Amino acid sequence: MFRRTFWFTTGVAAGVWATTKVNRKLKKLTPESLAATAANKALETGQRLKDRAVGFALDVRDNMAQREAELADALGIQENPELPAPRRYTAVENSDNHSNPKYIEAPMYSYNRNEDH
């Protein structure tokens, strides 16, 4: 009698376990679940590619700066990191004297093409 009860209980437990396993697998195979899984994988892949691209760009920039320094040393070029100030004045002819132009401050224009004018 105990033997039959044991095997009956074992069979019921195995049936419940198998049914639960099959139901979980079926839920994973629904279109919504598959779409969500694909979207998550795409986001993860995109993030990995972005991280690699950023790392590659930083490596290229570092190697470029190192090579420029090597070339500057080999050619004896003095590096001056300070650039000259941008020119902010335009020449306007003086109506009185054409040989002596008067300088006025040029207006600053935005170079953003998407900006509303």
C-alpha angles and dihedrals in degrees: 000000000000089000092056092046091050094051092043091052091045091051093049091050091048090049092050091047093048093046091050091048093050093047091051091050091049091051089053090053097056115115092245092052093046091049092050092048092049091048092050092049091049091051092049091049091048091051091049091050091048092051091049092047092050091048090049092049091050091049091050092049092049093047091046092053091047092050092047089052090050091050092047090052092047093049095040094238116163109225115224107183092186111093122207116265114265116260109255101174132082128198116245120187116243112232090217100049119020094189094059109055120200117229122222131181112267117232115252111241126197114241093202106118092195094058117108113246 
